[in-house]
Amino acid sequence: MMRKYFWLVPALALVSCQQEPMPEQPPEAPTPPPVATESGAQAPVAPTGGARQVTEETDTFVFKYSYPQAAGDKPELAKWLDNNLQKRRDELARSAASDKEEARDNGFPFNKYSTTIEWEVIADLPGWLSLSAEISTYMGGAHPNYGFDSMVWDDERNIALEPIAFFTSPEALDAALGQQLCERLNEERAKRRGKPVPEGSDDPFDACVEVSEPNLLLGSAGGEKFDRIGVKFAPYIAGPWVEGTYEFTFAMTPELLETVRPEYRDIFAAGK
């Protein structure tokens, strides 16, 4: 049903409401070691609050990770992000070291690997924080690749939820939004390609894409409830790499509100 993001770094582990619940107090993340800044100075260990920005560069990789103050000021979310930071840094370090050794053994040049993950706030509501991440990676190919991730932090339960978890099912959301998304997508494809998408094409880059396949974002124009839903297509989902990212925003409608799970209805509202 879904075209896999085969070029993306491993997906960040998020909790959906269909999965078994996490403990109310997640295990405390290990304290990350000091890392070198670009100037070579030692960056401080995880701060007690506020924004965090880390850069580490070695002879095999460059790693960057950041999150905003709104996330850092929530202790359990900061632990979640710091734990994720350490995990992603260690994965990159292991991969770079292994592939550099393999390249050396086979007489090939090795270019530094890199990963950059930047979290930003999409909506900050009472009890809920919606975040999006841009993820850029380079693993020795012809060019870097990039993609996105998103989550909604539940302050009461101290857990991260996927945006799709707020809806009754991916199929229900696609039935309510899919046709409108397809029309908007094809309009933008035509602008970028200089010609309309041909009817009946069997090219996967001309096909409609199910709403659950791109990255979903929950936003708010009113600042009190989620009244916007965003959709971000990374390269290779709706078009080739050269076409870049496709991004659309839709106001919540009564039809879309019908697809929200009952337990979350009171934090959603129709948008304008």
Helices and strands as residue ranges (DSSP letters): E 52-57, E 61-67, H 69-72, H 75-105, E 113-125, E 128-138, E 145-154, E 159-161, G 163-166, H 170-193, G 204-206, E 215-219, E 228-233, G 241-243, E 246-251, H 254-257, G 262-267
